[in-house]
Amino acid sequence: MMYPYMTLDDGTEIVHSELISKDGTEHVIVHFERPTDDGFDDARCELPSYTWTDVHGFSKEELALFDEMVRASAHLFYKYAACGGIESA
């Protein structure tokens, strides 16, 4: 299940997963998606490792900003993932 988190001024939607238990550690997937004329730009970051995967269309500069945002907000992603999204917090 993915929960909405934020929409940026350029239309990029940020959503996050529920808590995912894997190997005794709780993980959260943060997904970025922006509509384009040809489909979508997208990227995923897995917490707690901050591993980026499935990156399509975003520049290195945009990814650096997203990485900074994810790192600064990781505690919120975990909080909202644990309680069923920001609307349930």
Buried (B, 14 or more C-beta within 10 A) or exposed (E): EEBEBEEBEEEBBBBBBBBEEEEEEEBBBBBBBBEEEEEEBBBBBBBEEEEBEEBEBBEEEBBEEBBEBBEEBBEEBBEBBBBEBBEEE
